[in-house]
């Protein structure tokens, strides 16, 4: 974090757009401030695209006047029900310093769009069963009090006479310095009024690597059940931002510690804990899962591979059994978990499309490379793995390597060494046999025409036999060899080639 005085803030806000807003506000006789995340990120030296402007007056009328001064490069959208307006500025259009089309000087790429959000200063009150506030006109202080956290309540004046002046009634700069998430007012009031702020507290702590102030964290726990009035879509949006951060495991850990995880994601919460019997215990599957998630993040995994890591062992609580000989077992937890993925995605309001199917596939297959690496790495097993994983084989291998969290360094290294053998086999077999995403070279239509069959079970049996023969290395992945194999299998079934 850097310390900024008024002169430095003025320099950082020197782009023409901020002076244009301030001058427009002066002409209208109102106060205007840039507030919230944009100001916070100036101090944290983070890039920020969102520019929020509060005026003590009508935010909509200020937005109209600003858009008019900018001219043809500005597009105004008014949301009268919310008392807000948005001005989008095409930064790639021809710049002009004329009065009717003010210049927005700066080094912006062509076709980049700047978005400004305008709102009038307001005070808010809430009913117990809704997070939709009753809104009234208010002062700047009223507006800052309604903000979620002190670090988001910073405001910098844009009016000419006070340009660059920081207004920080809740010592948000000190909380930035101390890397603390705290609320401007009583946190119980803040979280009860708008429970989504609980998720935002965890999200900001995760994204910024800040600590949640103890009293604020205790209020998270006390008010956790209030999250039930928040829409699934809004919760999902915060979760996705946590998952896309540099340390998503920390966000899930905070949700667990404050009790939100039990409400939002009970299947994940159910993984926590260690049970002992007969002097034997299993590992804590929640903390193992978060370690796996951390490992894939370190490997620069994209969002949906992160979700696969989070859900790879989600079936373990339902599959856990005690065996006097084997100890604790989790047989078929990968297949159970695979079947749980759609219902989890549906409840968490995540996309029910190819992204979900990708996560399903990786959850279902994640034990396969481990089983191969724990045994002899045979061509047949690797061919089948490559066939079933298809284009997602590299992501699957990354997930499986991340899943090796054993504290026994010798065992861990043995698995990792064997994974290298599996990876090399994958490369060799793909070059030789072209198994990835392959379709059997003899089609069902060809089988039906050759033996005079209608769509029926024998056709499926022959197609499956060809696929298995290729994957087992009995025949090459070539049409003539496959057709000869079909003829032999068909003869065993009493089928005769048409015209012979």
N, C-alpha and C positions, 0 to 999 in steps of 0.2 A: 504494500500500500504506500502511496505517496501523500505527502501533506501539501495541500493547495490553499493559497491565500486568494484574495479577491482578484488580484492582478493575474494570477496564474489561471484561475477559472475563466476570467475574461478572455485570456489568450486561447484557452481550449474551446471556448464557445465563440470563436472569432468568425466562423463561417457566416456568410451573408444571411442565411436563413434565420439565425437567431436574432440578428439585428433587425431584420425585416419584421419578425414577430413582435419584438420589443417596440419598434417604431409604430407599428400598427396599433398595438395596445395603447401607446401614449396618445395617439390621435383619437382613440375611442374613450380615453379617460379611465382605463382599467389597468389593474396590475396583472402581469403575466410572469409565470415561472416555469422553467423546465424542472421536472420532478422525477422522483422514483429511480428506476433501474438505470437510466441514462446517467444520472448524477452519481449514483453509487459506483458505476463502472468507470467513471472518470478517475475516481480515487483509487480504484483497484487496477487501473490500467488494463481493463478488459475491453474488447470490442463490443459495441452495443448498437443494434439496429433500431430499437424501439425508442422513439422520442415522444414523451408525454408532456403536454403543456397544460397547466392549470391557470385559469384566470379568475380573478375575483370579479365575477360578472358572468355574462353568457359565453360559454365556450363555443357554442355553435356560431354565434355572431362573429366572434373573433376568427374562427376558422373560415367563415365566408369572406371576411375582409382580407385575410392572408391569401386565400386562393385567388381572389380577384387581383391582388397586387402581383402575384406570381405570373398570372396569365395563362396562356394556352398549355403550358406544361403541367398544370395542376388539375387534379381531378378531385372534386369534393363529394364526400358521402356523409349524409346527415342521419343520425340515429336518434330521432326525437324522443322515442320512448325511454331512452337511456340518458338523454341530455348530453350526448357526445357527438363529435364529428371527426371525420378523418380526411386528411389532405394527402393525396399521393402525388409525388412530384417525379416526373420523368427526367432523370438526371442526364440521359443520353441525348436529349433533344438539343437542337442548336441553342447555345447560350447567348443571351443578349443582355446588355446592361441598360436597356431602355426602361422608362418608367413603367410601361405596361407589361413588361416581361422581365422582372428583376433577375439579376444574375445570382446563381447559387454556387459561387466559386468554390473550387475544391477539386481534388483529383479523384473523380468518380468514374468507374468504367462505363462504357456505353451501355445504354438501356437499363442501368441500375435505377431502381425506384426507391425514393426516400418516402417513408411513411411517418406522418405526424398525427398524433391523437390529441384532440382538444376536449377539455371538460371544464365546466364551471366549478369553482370551489363549493364544496357541499358538506353538510353534516348528514349522518345516517343513523337510523334506529331500526331495530329488528324485532320481529315476532319470534316466538320460541320454535315454531314448526317450519320455519322457512329461512333460507339464507338470502332471500331477496329483500333488500333494505327499503325502508321508507325514506325518501330523499328530500332534503330541503336545502335551499341556498344557504351558504355558510361563508365563513372567513377562511383565509389560508390556514390558520391554526386548526380550525374544524376539519379541514381537508387532510391535514397532516395527521391528526389524531385518528382518522378512520383508516389510515394505511396499516398494512399488516405488520411490518417490522420497522424498527428504528432506522435500519440501513436503507430502507426504501421510502423513508419519510423526508429525505433531504430535498431541498428546493433551492434553486438559484434564480435570482431575479433577472428578467430580460429587459425591463424598462430602462431607458437611457440613463436616467439619473442614478440608478442603483445597479447597473449592469454588472453581473458577476458576483453580486453579494449573496453569500450562503445563508439560508435560513434553516437552522438545525435545532429545534426546541427540545429534542429528545436525546441529544448527544449521540446521534447516529455515527458521526465521524469517530468518536471514541470506540464505539462498538465495532466499527470497521478495523480500527487499530488493534483491538483486542480479539478480533475474529470471533465475534459473538452474534448469535441470533436472539433478539429480544423484541418484545412488543412495546409499542409506544404507551399503551395503557395497561390496565390489569389484564394479564393473559387469559384468565378465565372468561372475561368479557369478550376479548378479541376472538377467542376460539369458539365460544358459544354462539356469538353473533354470526360468524361465518366459519363453519367447521373446515371448509376447504383450506383455510390458512394453516391447519395442522399439517396437511400434506405439503403445503408450500414451505413450512418451516423445515421439514425433513429434506425437501428438494434443495433448498438453498444451502443448508448445512452440508449436503452431499456435493453439490456443484462447486461451492466455494471453499470446501474443507474448513468450515467454521464449526464451532461448538454451539449447541443450544444452551442458553443460559439456564441454570438449574431450576429456578422458579417457573420459567417458561416451559421446561421439559415436564415438570410435575403437572402443569396445567394440561399438557398434551394427554397425559395419562388420565387425569380426572374427566376430561371432556371427550375421550375417545369415542364413546357411543354416539355422540352427536354427528359423527361422520355419516350416519345412516341417512341423513336428509340431503346429502350431496349426491348429485347424479353420477352414475357410473362413468359417463363420458368425461366429466371433469376430473375424476380420480384417475382414470386411465391416462389422461393427458399429463398429469404430474408423474405418474409411474413411468411413462415413457421417457420423460425428461431425466428422471433418476437413472433409468437403464442406459441412457445415452451419455451419461456423465463419465468422468474418468475413474470414479470409484463407486459403482452402483451397489456393491455389497454393503457399503456403509449405510446407504439409505435403507436397505432391508433390515439391517441390524437395528437401526434406530426405530423402525416401525415395530420390530419385535419387542424392543425394550419398553416402548411406551404403550404397548397393547393394541395398537392399530392393526397389526398383522393378523391377529386372531379374527378381526372383523372383516378386513379387506380380502385376506388370502388365507383362510383357515387351513387349506391343504398344505401350504408351506409351513405354517406355524406348527402343524402336527408333526413335522419332521424333527422338531427340537427335542432333545432329551436322550439320556443313556439309560438303558435297562440292563440290570445284571441278574444273572441266574446261574447257579452252579459255579460261581466264581468266574463266569465269562460274561463279557459285556460287548455290545456293538458300539461303533463310533456314533457320535452325534451327527446325524445326517443333515441337519440344517447348517451347522457350521462347516461341514464338509462341502455342502453345495455352494455356500458363499465363497469358499476357498477356490472351488472350481470356476465360479464366475469371475473371480479376481484373476485367475490364471488366463482365461480366454481374453479378458480385457487387456492384459499385458501383451497378448499376442495380436492386438489391434483387431479383435473380432468385431464384425458389424452387429447391428442391433438384434437381428433375429437369431444369430448364433448365440448371443448372450442369453436370449430367452430359452434356447435349447439347453444351455448350461444350467440355468436356474431350474428348469423342469426335468432335467435328466433323471433324477432319482425320486420324482414326486410320487411314484407308485410304491415306494418302500414302506410307508406306514400301513398300507392295506395288504402288503404281501409278507409282513414280518411274522415269522414263526420260530418257535423254539424246538430244536431237535436235540435230544440228549447226547447224540453222537457228534453231530456237526456243529452244535451250538446255534447261534442266531442265523437264520437264513432269510433271504429276500428273493426267493425264486420267482422268475418271470416279472420282476418289478418293472422292467423296461417295457413289456407289452401292456401291463396294467397302466403304467404312466402314459403310454402312447394313446390309450383309449380315454384317459382323463383330459388330454390336451384340449379337445374341442369344447368340452363343458367349461373348462377354466377360461379359455379365450372368450367364450360367449358371455360368461358372467363378468369378466373384467373389461368387456367392450373392446376387445382387441379384434383385428381383422380376421374374418372367417374365410380366407382365400388361400392363395398359394403360399403365403407367408406362414399361415397356420399349418398347412400340410408339410412344409419344410421342417417346422419344429417337431411335428408328429413323427416324421421319418427319422430325424436324428435321435429323438428320445427312444424310439423303438429299436434302433440299430446300435445304440451306443455301447452295448455289451459285446457286440460281435468282434471288433478288433481286439478287445481285451482278451476274449476267449482264445482267439487265434494266437495272440502274442504270448499267452500263458502256456501254449502247447506248441507242437511242431507247426511251423508256418508252411502249410501245404498249398500247392497250386490250386487245388479244387476249392478250398475254403476261401482263398483270396479272390478267385474268379467269382464266386457267389457274392462275396462282399461287394466287389466292384459292380456286379450286375444290379444288386439291390440299391446301392447308394447312388449310382449314376454320377451325375455332375456334382453331387454334394459330397463326394468321397473325401476331398481335401478338408472340408469343414468338419466332417465326421472324425477324421484322424486328429485334427487339432483339438476337438472336444475330448477325445479319448486320452490324449496325452495330458490335457489339463486335469483329467479325472484321476490321475495318479498322484494322490496326495499323501501316500504312505510316509511315515516318519522313519521307516526302515530304509536307509539310503541304498543298501545293496539290493533289496527287492525293487525299489523304485527304479534304480538304474537298469536292472534286468528287464523290466517292462519297457523302458524307453529304448533300450538297445534292440529289443525284439520288434518294437514299433518301427524302427528304422529298417529292419528286414522286411516287415509288411509293406512299408512304403516302396522299397526297391522292387519287391515282387509285383506291386500294383503297376509300377512303371513298365517292368519287363513284360508282364502279361497283357497289358493294354496295347503295347507296341506289337506284340505277336498275335494276339487273339481278337483284338478289337471288341472287347466285351462290354465296355461302358455304353449303357443305353441300347444294347443290341436287341434286335428282334430275330427270332429263329429264322434262318434263311429259307425254310420251307413253310409256306403260309397255310392257314386253314383252308382257304379256297382251293389251293393246289392239291391238298390232301383229299378234299371232297371230290374234286374233278377226277383225280387219279383212281379213286376206288368207288366212285359212284355213290357217295354218301350224302345225306342231308346233314344239316347242323345237328350234332349228336355227341354223346359222351365219347365214343371212340375217336372222334376228331380231336377232342381236347386231350385225351390220353396220349395220342401220338405227338401232338405239339409239345406237351409237357416232357415227353420222353426225349425229344430232340433237344429241348432246352437243357435238361439235366445232363445229357450226354456231352454237350458242348462245355457246360460249366465244370463237369467232372474230368474233362480232358480226354474223353474216350474218342471223340471225333473233332476235327478242326471246324472252325466257324465258317464253313463254305457250303454252297448250295449242293453240289454233286455228292459230297460226302454225307451231308445231312439227308438227302433224298434216298441214298442207298441204305442208310440206317433206318429210315422210315419204312422202306420196303421190307426189311428184315423183321421189324417189330410188327408190321401189318400182317405178315405171313403167320406170325405166332398167334395172331388174333383171328386167323381164318379169312382175312380180307384178300381180294383178288384185284389185280390191276385191270382196269377197264380195257377190253379189246385184246387181252392176252389169252 
